[in-house]
Amino acid sequence: MPTSPSTEPQLSDVELATEYLQHFYNLKEESSGRGKRSDSAFTAKVKDMQIFFGLNVTGSLDSNTLDIMKIARCGVPDVEDYSLTKSARWNKNQLTYNIGRYTSDLPRSTVDSLIDSAFSAWSRVSSLQFTRSHSHNADIMMEFATQAHGDLYPFDGPRGTLAHAFGPGPGIGGDTHFDDSEQWTSGSRGFNLQVVAAHEIGHALGLRHSRNPDALMYPNYRPSRPANLLSMEDVANINALYSSVQFPIFLFPWLFPRLMHDRCAPDMSFDAVSTVGDATFFFRGQYLWIKHNAESDIKEGPISNFMPKIETSIDAAYRIPRKNTAFLFHESMFWTVKGSTVRGKPRSLSHFGFPVWVQEVDAAVHIVKTGRTLFFLHDIYWSYNENKRVMDRGFPKYIYEDFPGLNNTETINAAFHKEGFIYFFIGPQVYQYDYIQKRSNYLSRYYKLSPEEQHGPKHKRITRTTSEITDHKIREMQHFFGLSETGLLDHETLDTMKEARCGVPDVDNFNFYPNKPRWKNTTITYM
């Protein structure tokens, strides 16, 4: 939850930490010794807290750890086995809410408006609908209270715990309580009610705390947030709980669980595919699916839910990892996405140096090792130098010249690069293309690249990736031809490899004629 300075607590650091860990990390109080804590258990819980907040995991109460503990925050625990949130989700998408006791800090009409805005933040990005009710049987009962207020989770006075909520379910499920000892406001002073309410509503809908400081569901309060309260992670998580749209079919188990394969039409295709961090984004129409490599679940929903500035379909997409920047294309325009935020307005495709007649691209893919981005349109493609920000000379080229074996009768719908391979999506088919193979064959034939260097140790799964081709062999070839010795498969190097040439190797210690540098006689016959 969105860091606001807090007054120095009256408790000692150890007492403060003990109370914090008992509340948020399930630190058990010893049954004997009048509450004496176990040092090993205490240290373990400190480490749990440090891991959650991305701190140095020392197990000790260093200044960074104590500073986090002193920040005003949500009262819901951070560990899943000790949380007010019990149920995963509501079994319906139309929910009611009721505001019981009000705070005296704000006019009732202002409270109503801020709470309504908090619910709207979630309804705008999901299939959920919320209706104000005056019934005591509303799904989500909201009230302002102080100290003990009947739910076994008493508030602690000003600062500290701001509010808490119970997860979906009957009875107390969904109920949301705000500490009326706080100063509630509609601005940046005190604690902004809309921000805190939106966070607690997330819990009432079934969401847990996030470790991402940019997420609304981060447990600590932040006084200022962008106009759009929810991060892409918040939007993805709420749609993972409540979306009813079927998942598409996918051909690679490392992308999607096999159990999804039978749930969609066999002719499913995509408009664009791109990796973003440890996730893969799949675009189709105005819809988006997100698959994290280490997780089996899929987050999905309208593109505008994740990126509110984009209300169109996406034709092509690619990402530059070192810049943490992605580019999304629709017809003659493109958006820049930094991290998870769409930056500024869409710009013209001409920014990349395309001819004026190019008004769209079918697919794009960035190759990290070469620093180039390849743009595909119909049966031709361009190579863009991301470092110099210019198109490489000699382009466009026909796709079949450099990518033999692809189905050249159909348009490439999407492409992305992973572990040395380019994955081309052509209609419902996915082609795993070994972009480096003919280059590694070249180095193997003319520069003594060993099988171990080319393929890796035999007991490992064989994947021919750029990283497995040793840089010194590439540099050796570049030195021989007088090229810039970058150790990278730049286009000058690749173009040289494509040229027709003699079949005799270039290195002296790997020759058709070892140990025989010259003929002994000077009169030589030929036939």
Buried (B, 14 or more C-beta within 10 A) or exposed (E): BBBBEBEEBEEEBEEBBBBBBBBBBBBEEEEEEEEEBBEEBBBBBBBBBBEBBEBEEEBEBEEEBBEBBBBBBBBBBBBEEEBBBEBEBBEEBEBBBBBBEBBEBBEEEBBBBBBBBBBBBBBBBBBBEBEEBEEEEBBBBBBBBBEEBEEEBBBBEBBBBBBBBBBBBEEBBBBBBBBBBBEBBBEEEBBBBBBBBBBBBBBBBBBBBBBBEBBBBBBBBBBEBEEBBBBBBBBBBBBBBBBEEEBBBBBEEEBBBEEBBEEEEEEBBBBBBBBBBEBBBBBBEBBBBBBBEEEEEBBBBBBBBBBBBBEBBBBBBBBBEEEEBBBBBBEBBBBBBEEBBBEEEBBEBEEBBBEEEBEBBBBBBBBBBBBBBBBBBEBBBBBBBBEEEEBBEEBBBEBEEBBEEBEBEEBBBBBBBBEBBBBBBBEBEBBEBBBBEEBBBBBBBBBBBEEEBBBBEEEEEEBBBBEBBBBEBBBBBBEEEEBEBBBBBBBBBBEBBEEEEEEEBBEEEBBEEEEEEEEEEEEEEEE
